[in-house]
Amino acid sequence: MTALVIAEHDNHSIKGATLNTVTAAAACGGEVHVLVAGFNAAPAAQAAAQIAGVAKVLHADAAGFEHGLAENMAAQIVSLAGNYSHILFPATAAGKNVAPRVAALLDVAQISDIIHVLGADTFDRPIYAGNAIATVQSTDKLKVITVRTTGFDPAAAIGGSAAVDSVSATADNGSSSFVGSEIAKNDRPELTAAKIIVSGGRAMGSSDKFNEVLMPLADKLGAALGASRAAVDAGYAPNDWQVGQTGKIVAPELYIAAGISGAIQHLAGMKDSKVIVAINKDPEAPIFSVADYGLEADLFTAVPELVRALG
């Protein structure tokens, strides 16, 4: 058995989600290979070769892969699929874009969002917003899998010495093209990679209060800023801050939830955090059921006091 991990990268470096996916692939048994499909992406391929546990890196280089278009990526992956027993993607926006197309082209069932590998054909995945865990067994010869990265420790980014093999790039599909992108600029850590996250809920009341109350705390801690869906829907925070089942799944070392009641969909996105601190004036708020430390207090008083205590 050999597993193929589809690397997420920016053509220069490997993104952290790939490291967690390599760990999941190794748990499936057998060798782990990594596909780096990009444009002028030799630096990313070399970075992939240094990941601990990777036996081989396949490098496909063509202009059609520069922006990770699903049609072109899927064709490349399918052309290599016959050599593998498992194909694994991070369960990120990019991975979820490509994996279903690959599964459809190969006529196999996709196994989504796994959090544990119980065997080469058996996996755990959350259902009902994480309130239940389903154990799924697949009889497909080839398994197409997306990996919830918070369920697996990242493989070491250095220490490996895999060979990098160039593979023929498939032709540009021509059915889609990259028009442009607007990337939100943020000096803070990326939400899904941050070690500390400070999140606010609808109780913040306005975007100004996010800036006035939560930003000083995030600055003190070097933290990323997050928000509940209710806060995002109310316009208090941008979409890319949303944590939850319909937002980003995170598992930082420390998660501070201020004014977040703890709806099921939000808990599904952050309950794997190592330490959870909840600040809420409602003693019955569901967030306290998952919190390691809970403070029943008005966040507009408690958070500034915490900032002052941090010096």
N, C-alpha and C positions, 0 to 999 in steps of 0.2 A: 504494500500500500504506500502511495505517495500522495501528499496533499499539496495543493497549489494555493498560495495566498496571493490575492490581488492587492498589490501595494497601493496605498494612497500617498501621493507625493505632489510636490509643486514643480517637478522637473529638476529640482536642485537638491532637495532633502526629503527624507521619509517622514511622514506624519506619525504622531504617536499612536494613533489607532491601529496602525499596521503591527506594532510591537505586541499589543494585546492579542491580535488575531494570529500571530505566529505562535503564541503560547497555546491558543486553542487548537491550532493545527497540529502541534506536537503531541497534544493529548489524544489525537485520533490514531496515533501510531504510525510508524514508518517515517520516511524522510519528509522534510519540509522544503518545498521550492517556493520562490517568490517571483511573481511577474511584475516587472516595471515596464509599463507601456506609456511612452511619453514622446516628447520632441526635444532633442538635444538634452536628453535626460541621463546622460552617462554619470553625472555626479550622484543622482538619486540611486542608480543601479549600484554604484560603488558603496554607497551608504547602506543599501540593503544587504550587500555581501558581508558587511561587518556585524550584522545582527546575529547574536548567539543562537545556535540551533538551526540555522538555515544552511542547507546542503548545497543549493544551487540557486542562482539568480538568472532568470530569463529576461533579456532586454530587447524589447521591440521598439524601434525608434522610427517615427513617421509624423508628419505634420498633422495628420488626422487624429493623433492621440494627445495633442498638446493640451486640450481643455477637457479631456476625459468624456467625450460625447458617448452616450450609452450605446448607440448603434455601432460605432467603430470598435469600442472596447469589447462589446459582446462578441463580435465576429472574430476578434483576435483570440479571445479566451476559448471560444468553441473550437477554433482550429487546433488548440493544444489539449483539449479536454480528454482526448482518448488515452493520454498517458497518465491519467490521475484517477484516484478513487474519491477524492474530496476536493472541492473548490470552495475556498472560504473568502468572504468579504467582511470588512468591518461594517457594522450596522449603522453607518453614517448616511448622510444625505447622498453622497456619491455612491456608496455601496448599495444602498436601497434602489438607486436609479438603474444600476447595471444588472444586479443579481437576478431579478425576475425575468429579464430578457434572456439571460443565459439559460436559466432553468427552462423557459418555454422552448427555446431553440433546441435544447437537449431532450425535451419531453420528459422531464423529471419533476418531482415535487420539490419546491424550495422548503428548506428548514430554516425558519426565521428566528433571529434574536436569541440564539442559544446562550445560556449562562453556565452550563456545566456539560462536560463530555463524560458520559458514563461508559462508553465503549465506542468502537469504530462506527457502529450504526445506531447508537442510542444517545439521546441528548435531552437535557432539561431546558425548557423555555417558559418564560412567564406568560400568563394569560389573565384576562379580566383585570387589566391595569396592575398586574403584579400581585393580585390577591390570591392567586393559585398558581402552582407550578405544574406544567404538563410534561410528562416524560414521553418523548416521541421516538419511535423506532422506524427506521426507513429500510425498505428492502431494495431500493434503487441501487443499481450497480455503481452509479456515480452520484455523490451527494453534493448538492449546491446549498451552501450554508451562509447565513449572515450571523455575525458574532456581536453580542452586546458586550462592548469592550470593558464595561465596568465589572463584568463577571470574571475577568481573567487578569492576572498580574502581567505587566509588560515584560517581554523578553528584553534582555540587555541589548542596548543599541550598539555596543562594541564588544569585541571578543571573538567574533566569528571570522571565518576566512573562506567564504564560499566562492566558487568559481562563477564568473559572469559569462554566460553564453548568449551571443546575439541570435535572435530568431527572426525569420522573415516576417515583415509587417504585412498584415492584410490590407487590401485596397480600401480607400476611403469609400464608405457606404454611399455617400452623396445624398442621403435622405434628410440630413440635418446639418446645420452649420452654426458655428459660434458667432454671435452678433456682438456681444459685449457683456461686461459685468460691472456692477457697482459694489465695491467692497467697502464695508463699514470699517473705518479706521479706529483702532482702539489701542491705547497704550497699556491697557491692563492685560493680564494673562488670558488666553483663550479659555472660554467657559468650560469646555469639556476636558481641558488639560490642567486646569488650575488646582492647586493644592488647598486653597482656601477660597470659599465663595460666601459672599454676603448677599442675601436675597430679601426682597421686599414684596409685600402683598398689597391687596386692594386697600388695606388700612392706611397705606402711605398717603392716599388722598390726592396726590398730584405728582407730576414729573418734577416740579420744583422741590418737593419734599424728598424725593429720591436723592436729588443732588445735595440738598442741604443737610439731610440726616444720615444717609447711608454712605455717601461718597467719602466723608472724612474717616469713617470706620474702615472702609475698603482700602483707603490710602495708608492708614496706619498698619494694616495687616498685609499689604501687598496682595490684596484679594481681587478676584473677578467679581463683577456684579451680576446678579441674577434676579429673576422676577417670577411671580406666579402667573398663570394664564389670565386670571382675573385682572391683575395689574396691567398686563400687556393689552388685553381687550379694552380696558378703560383708557388706554393711551398714556399711561404713566411711565412706561418703559418700552424700548424697541423690541421687535419680534425676536431678534437674535439673543435676547437675554432670557427668553422663556425657558424655564426648567419644568419638565413634566412629561407625561406620556405623549403629549402632542408637541412637546418642545425638545429640549436636550436632556439626555440621560447623563447624570453626573455622579461621581463618587469621590469627592475630594477628601483630604485629611480632616478638614473642618468645614462644616456647613452651618452658617448662622441664618436663621429664618426669622425675620422681623415683620410682625403683622401679617403672617401667613396662617390661615386657619388650618390648612392641611387637608385639602380635598384629595380624594383618592388619586386623581390623575397627577397631582403634584407629588404626592408621596412616592408614586411609582418611579418618578424621575430622580429622586435624591435619597431614598431610604437606605441605600448601600453606602452612604457616606460614613467615614470612620467615626467621626464625632459630630453629633447634631446638637446645636444649641437653638432653642426656641424662645422667642420673646413675644408674648401675647397677653393682653389683659383679660382674655376670656379663659377661665380655668378649664372649660369643657372643650377647648379647641382640640381637634383630632391630632394636630401636630405634636402635642405633648405625648401621645402614645408611642411615638418613634424617637422622641428626643432623649439624648443622654443627659442633657441639662436643660431644665425649663425655668424660665423666669416669668412669673405672672406680674406684668407691669405694663405701663403705658410706654410704647416704644419711643415716643417723642421725648420722654424723660430718661429712659434707661439707656438708649443708644448714645446720646451725648455724654452721659456719665461714664459709659464704658470707654468712649474715646478719650475723655480726660484722664481716666485711670491708666490708660495705655501710655500716657505721657506724650 
